[in-house]
Amino acid sequence: MTAQARPARRQQLLEVHSLDEIPEFESETEEAEFWSRHSFGEELLRGGPDEDLLLPPPRPRTAPVAVRFDASTVARLKALARQRHKGYQTLLKEFVMERLYEEEKREGIISG
């Protein structure tokens, strides 16, 4: 069997057990070289009680609601959302929340 025909030997990867063991990289090439020789240790894969690794609480769940608008209204909404650099569904949700707040305030449901 020639050298080219032999399968390449996989080298054993060094495990990283703490985020402190990961250096600051000067380039993507340097980072790729590091990760070609290292892997995450079980502690990091498991994600234990380390305070630095805690994620923020999940956002409240939302319920999908189907609302129908004519094409002109959707086009206007999308144009305004584009000007404000946000998605049109996000803008629509903001509009509904603002109006709901105003109506609740007007009806005396909430004080404001």
Protein Blocks (a to p, Z undefined) as FASTA:
>chain_A
ZZklpccddddddddfbfklpccdfbfklmmmmmmmgccdfklmnopabfklpccddddd
dddddddddfklmmmmmmmmmmnopafklmmmmmmmmmmmmmmmmnomagZZ
